[in-house]
C-alpha cells in the first residue's frame, strides 16, 4: 500500500524548445501537500545529484486532471447519457 505523500514514479518529458518537464506521480490528501512533496523531491534531487548541477527548479504545481478522470470513469461505468 502506498503512503500518502510518497513519490511513486517520476517521468521526464524532454521539451524540443524550452525546459524539460518532470512528471511526478504521488499520493496526497490535499493539493497543497502534493505540490509540497513534488517540490521537495525536486529540491532534494537537485541538491544531491552532481549530474543536475546548474539545473534550477522553475515551478512546481499539480495539474487538475480529476474532472478528466471522473468523466472517463463515468463513461466506463455507463453513467453518461
C-alpha positions in Angstrom: 0.0 0.0 0.0 1.3 3.4 -0.9 1.9 6.0 1.8 0.3 9.5 1.2 3.0 12.0 0.2 5.2 9.2 -1.1 6.6 9.6 -4.6 5.5 6.6 -6.7 7.0 7.4 -10.1 8.9 10.1 -11.9 9.0 10.6 -15.7 10.9 13.1 -17.8 9.4 14.9 -20.8 12.1 16.4 -22.9 10.9 19.6 -24.5 12.0 20.4 -28.0 12.1 24.0 -27.1 12.3 25.2 -23.6 12.9 23.4 -20.3 12.3 19.7 -19.6 9.3 18.8 -17.5 9.2 16.2 -14.7 6.0 14.3 -14.2 5.9 13.2 -10.5 3.2 10.7 -9.6 2.4 10.6 -5.9 -0.4 10.2 -3.4 -1.6 13.1 -1.3 -4.7 14.1 0.6 -4.6 17.7 -0.5 -3.4 19.7 -3.5 -1.0 21.8 -1.3 0.5 18.6 0.1 1.1 17.2 -3.4 2.8 20.4 -4.6 5.0 20.5 -1.5 6.1 16.8 -1.8 6.8 17.3 -5.5 8.8 20.5 -4.9 10.7 18.9 -2.0 11.6 15.8 -4.1 12.9 18.0 -6.9 14.9 20.1 -4.5 16.5 17.0 -3.0 17.4 15.7 -6.4 18.9 19.0 -7.5 21.0 19.2 -4.3 22.1 15.5 -4.2 22.9 14.7 -7.9 26.0 16.1 -9.4 24.6 15.2 -12.8 22.0 18.0 -12.2 24.5 20.7 -11.3 23.4 24.0 -12.7 19.7 23.0 -13.0 17.1 25.0 -11.2 13.5 24.3 -10.3 11.4 26.9 -12.0 7.9 25.9 -10.7 6.1 23.0 -9.1 2.3 22.6 -9.4 -0.3 19.9 -9.8 -2.4 19.9 -13.0 -6.0 19.5 -12.1 -6.9 16.3 -14.0 -9.6 14.9 -11.7 -12.5 16.1 -14.0 -10.9 14.3 -16.9 -10.6 11.0 -15.0 -14.1 11.4 -13.5 -15.6 11.8 -16.9 -13.7 8.8 -18.3 -14.8 6.7 -15.3 -18.5 7.7 -15.9 -18.2 6.6 -19.5 -16.7 3.3 -18.4 -19.5 2.7 -15.9 -22.2 3.6 -18.4 -23.3 6.7 -16.3 -23.2 9.1 -19.2 -26.3 9.7 -21.4 
